[in-house]
Amino acid sequence: MSDIVNKLLSALPEITGPLQKKLGFKEKLKWTLIILVSFFILSTIPLYGLGQNSLGAFDQLSIILGASFGSIMSLGIGPIVTASIVLQLLNGSGIWKFDTLTKDGRMRFQGVQKLLSIFFIVFEGIIYVVMGGLAPLETLDQSTYILMQWVLIGQLILGGLIVLYMDEVIQKWGFGSGISLFIAANVSAGLFVRAFSPLTTAGTWAFGSGQSPVGQVWVFLLSLTAGDPQGALIAASAIIATVVVFFLATYFQAIKIEIPLSFGRIRGHGMRWPLNFLYTSNIPVILIAALMANIQLLAKFLENLGYPFLGTFTGSTPTSGVVAYLSAPNLLGNLVKGALSLSDISHGIVYALFLIVGSVIFAIFWMQTSGQDASSVAKQIMNSGLQVPGFRRDPRVLETLLKRYIMPLTVMGGIAIGILAASADLSGALGRGTGILLAVMIIYRLYEEIAKQHMMDMYPALRKMISS
């Protein structure tokens, strides 16, 4: 089995990394912008031969996947994320162990992850088409229909491979990772459209047409000039809710506990080991949102097959069953309209509890399986030559100390991120709460990386902005 994997890994094409040890800021910025622009262009190229796009309604899933359903980028980063999660679980549980502390171990881990990503690209491409999510025209005859299915699958596989290698370019030549960049770009573009787009939902020019634009800033201004204070207040509440969630997410991201440690062989020298308040970062909200989106996707497929076990839809809106409770009511908007009911409140409570409890469960699950538990972190610290000041060099001492912080941080961080996501959804913020949180956390980490590694070689104006 190991020989087969090694042969497959050696046959995989890869992006050559830079020859110099450290790339400059301008070079990284150039490649990041090239890949980002390419991603947006590819997201506008429709699939040739596409008839029915049943996935178009699942905007929450497209945000998480960095996907544009119906385009060549329909798979987005889904296969890469799935491969990463599966491999993390296999490694964390000891089923397939990788020594990620060594260079060879890390290279093997990355190679196997690429191999798994290619498998999931092919698998998800087939599933999307065969299950009817992305299907050819129903009016085609049987043989042509089957042929067009394979044409669609081929385009999806091609798009998935392009994303895989664009991610590799970013990792070696740009800032951060392509996965994070594509999610942040997708969410940011969606927020910009919902805030400033002058078009209607049908894609026509809104001004002078008698229809409302998508951009809530324009809705707010038009409502004020038309003497509609309720409409202006609803639009303003969505904008304010988005800004508040942004600030809270940034604040929570910056909170951390620092554990003082010392170098055992060098007396008087040490460092502080940071443990973030959002200990498992944005992983819990990604997983719980992906679960909710997949339940809705499954429910839609079952309804199309005549088995509405999980609920029914009116168009793309869930109206009954489990899926109805997995879609957020706009409590703030209904309150402004004076239409807030007890059923809305109970619906909102169920939705919030599902997000919060789910985030906590996934936070604990991820902490224990991804090498972030007290025992794994203690070994990592010991391998760095650090120890607790005043105690003998023993991983058990470190593990005991870390246990006081890691589990409480995991639970509290899961609760906080669940509350933030639910608050954004229930307040009608511009975009899903999950997407806003992901964008904030990704951009914040990117800011930290740039400030740490490229402060001195960036443009003077940017350096002033980053350091302020």
PEWO-V703890 format. One record per residue. N is the residue number from 0. RES is the residue in one letter. SS is DSSP state (hx for helix, st for strand, lp for the rest). Layout:
{{N/RES/SS} {N/RES/SS}}
//
This chain:
{{0/M/lp} {1/S/hx} {2/D/hx} {3/I/hx} {4/V/hx} {5/N/hx} {6/K/hx} {7/L/hx} {8/L/hx} {9/S/hx} {10/A/hx} {11/L/lp} {12/P/lp} {13/E/lp} {14/I/lp} {15/T/lp} {16/G/lp} {17/P/lp} {18/L/lp} {19/Q/lp} {20/K/lp} {21/K/lp} {22/L/lp} {23/G/lp} {24/F/hx} {25/K/hx} {26/E/hx} {27/K/hx} {28/L/hx} {29/K/hx} {30/W/hx} {31/T/hx} {32/L/hx} {33/I/hx} {34/I/hx} {35/L/hx} {36/V/hx} {37/S/hx} {38/F/hx} {39/F/hx} {40/I/hx} {41/L/hx} {42/S/lp} {43/T/lp} {44/I/lp} {45/P/st} {46/L/lp} {47/Y/lp} {48/G/lp} {49/L/lp} {50/G/lp} {51/Q/st} {52/N/st} {53/S/lp} {54/L/lp} {55/G/lp} {56/A/lp} {57/F/lp} {58/D/hx} {59/Q/hx} {60/L/hx} {61/S/hx} {62/I/hx} {63/I/hx} {64/L/hx} {65/G/lp} {66/A/lp} {67/S/lp} {68/F/lp} {69/G/lp} {70/S/st} {71/I/lp} {72/M/lp} {73/S/lp} {74/L/lp} {75/G/lp} {76/I/lp} {77/G/hx} {78/P/hx} {79/I/hx} {80/V/hx} {81/T/hx} {82/A/hx} {83/S/hx} {84/I/hx} {85/V/hx} {86/L/hx} {87/Q/hx} {88/L/hx} {89/L/hx} {90/N/hx} {91/G/hx} {92/S/hx} {93/G/lp} {94/I/lp} {95/W/lp} {96/K/lp} {97/F/lp} {98/D/lp} {99/T/lp} {100/L/lp} {101/T/lp} {102/K/hx} {103/D/hx} {104/G/hx} {105/R/hx} {106/M/hx} {107/R/hx} {108/F/hx} {109/Q/hx} {110/G/hx} {111/V/hx} {112/Q/hx} {113/K/hx} {114/L/hx} {115/L/hx} {116/S/hx} {117/I/hx} {118/F/hx} {119/F/hx} {120/I/hx} {121/V/hx} {122/F/hx} {123/E/hx} {124/G/hx} {125/I/hx} {126/I/hx} {127/Y/hx} {128/V/hx} {129/V/hx} {130/M/lp} {131/G/lp} {132/G/lp} {133/L/st} {134/A/st} {135/P/lp} {136/L/lp} {137/E/lp} {138/T/lp} {139/L/lp} {140/D/lp} {141/Q/hx} {142/S/hx} {143/T/hx} {144/Y/hx} {145/I/hx} {146/L/hx} {147/M/hx} {148/Q/hx} {149/W/hx} {150/V/hx} {151/L/hx} {152/I/hx} {153/G/hx} {154/Q/hx} {155/L/hx} {156/I/hx} {157/L/hx} {158/G/hx} {159/G/hx} {160/L/hx} {161/I/hx} {162/V/hx} {163/L/hx} {164/Y/hx} {165/M/hx} {166/D/hx} {167/E/hx} {168/V/hx} {169/I/hx} {170/Q/hx} {171/K/hx} {172/W/hx} {173/G/lp} {174/F/lp} {175/G/lp} {176/S/lp} {177/G/hx} {178/I/hx} {179/S/hx} {180/L/hx} {181/F/hx} {182/I/hx} {183/A/hx} {184/A/hx} {185/N/hx} {186/V/hx} {187/S/hx} {188/A/hx} {189/G/hx} {190/L/hx} {191/F/hx} {192/V/hx} {193/R/hx} {194/A/hx} {195/F/hx} {196/S/lp} {197/P/lp} {198/L/st} {199/T/lp} {200/T/lp} {201/A/lp} {202/G/lp} {203/T/lp} {204/W/st} {205/A/lp} {206/F/lp} {207/G/lp} {208/S/lp} {209/G/lp} {210/Q/lp} {211/S/lp} {212/P/lp} {213/V/lp} {214/G/lp} {215/Q/hx} {216/V/hx} {217/W/hx} {218/V/hx} {219/F/hx} {220/L/hx} {221/L/hx} {222/S/hx} {223/L/hx} {224/T/hx} {225/A/lp} {226/G/lp} {227/D/lp} {228/P/hx} {229/Q/hx} {230/G/hx} {231/A/hx} {232/L/hx} {233/I/hx} {234/A/hx} {235/A/hx} {236/S/hx} {237/A/hx} {238/I/hx} {239/I/hx} {240/A/hx} {241/T/hx} {242/V/hx} {243/V/hx} {244/V/hx} {245/F/hx} {246/F/hx} {247/L/hx} {248/A/hx} {249/T/hx} {250/Y/hx} {251/F/hx} {252/Q/hx} {253/A/hx} {254/I/lp} {255/K/st} {256/I/st} {257/E/st} {258/I/st} {259/P/st} {260/L/st} {261/S/st} {262/F/st} {263/G/lp} {264/R/lp} {265/I/lp} {266/R/lp} {267/G/lp} {268/H/lp} {269/G/st} {270/M/st} {271/R/st} {272/W/st} {273/P/st} {274/L/st} {275/N/st} {276/F/lp} {277/L/lp} {278/Y/lp} {279/T/lp} {280/S/lp} {281/N/lp} {282/I/hx} {283/P/hx} {284/V/hx} {285/I/hx} {286/L/hx} {287/I/hx} {288/A/hx} {289/A/hx} {290/L/hx} {291/M/hx} {292/A/hx} {293/N/hx} {294/I/hx} {295/Q/hx} {296/L/hx} {297/L/hx} {298/A/hx} {299/K/hx} {300/F/hx} {301/L/hx} {302/E/hx} {303/N/hx} {304/L/lp} {305/G/lp} {306/Y/lp} {307/P/lp} {308/F/lp} {309/L/lp} {310/G/lp} {311/T/st} {312/F/st} {313/T/st} {314/G/lp} {315/S/lp} {316/T/st} {317/P/st} {318/T/st} {319/S/st} {320/G/lp} {321/V/hx} {322/V/hx} {323/A/hx} {324/Y/hx} {325/L/lp} {326/S/lp} {327/A/lp} {328/P/lp} {329/N/lp} {330/L/hx} {331/L/hx} {332/G/hx} {333/N/hx} {334/L/hx} {335/V/hx} {336/K/hx} {337/G/lp} {338/A/lp} {339/L/lp} {340/S/lp} {341/L/hx} {342/S/hx} {343/D/hx} {344/I/hx} {345/S/hx} {346/H/hx} {347/G/hx} {348/I/hx} {349/V/hx} {350/Y/hx} {351/A/hx} {352/L/hx} {353/F/hx} {354/L/hx} {355/I/hx} {356/V/hx} {357/G/hx} {358/S/hx} {359/V/hx} {360/I/hx} {361/F/hx} {362/A/hx} {363/I/hx} {364/F/hx} {365/W/hx} {366/M/hx} {367/Q/hx} {368/T/hx} {369/S/lp} {370/G/lp} {371/Q/lp} {372/D/lp} {373/A/hx} {374/S/hx} {375/S/hx} {376/V/hx} {377/A/hx} {378/K/hx} {379/Q/hx} {380/I/hx} {381/M/hx} {382/N/hx} {383/S/lp} {384/G/lp} {385/L/st} {386/Q/st} {387/V/lp} {388/P/lp} {389/G/lp} {390/F/lp} {391/R/lp} {392/R/lp} {393/D/lp} {394/P/hx} {395/R/hx} {396/V/hx} {397/L/hx} {398/E/hx} {399/T/hx} {400/L/hx} {401/L/hx} {402/K/hx} {403/R/hx} {404/Y/hx} {405/I/hx} {406/M/hx} {407/P/hx} {408/L/hx} {409/T/hx} {410/V/hx} {411/M/hx} {412/G/hx} {413/G/hx} {414/I/hx} {415/A/hx} {416/I/hx} {417/G/hx} {418/I/hx} {419/L/hx} {420/A/hx} {421/A/hx} {422/S/hx} {423/A/hx} {424/D/hx} {425/L/hx} {426/S/lp} {427/G/lp} {428/A/lp} {429/L/lp} {430/G/lp} {431/R/lp} {432/G/hx} {433/T/hx} {434/G/hx} {435/I/hx} {436/L/hx} {437/L/hx} {438/A/hx} {439/V/hx} {440/M/hx} {441/I/hx} {442/I/hx} {443/Y/hx} {444/R/hx} {445/L/hx} {446/Y/hx} {447/E/hx} {448/E/hx} {449/I/hx} {450/A/hx} {451/K/hx} {452/Q/hx} {453/H/lp} {454/M/lp} {455/M/lp} {456/D/lp} {457/M/lp} {458/Y/lp} {459/P/hx} {460/A/hx} {461/L/hx} {462/R/hx} {463/K/hx} {464/M/hx} {465/I/hx} {466/S/hx} {467/S/lp}}
//
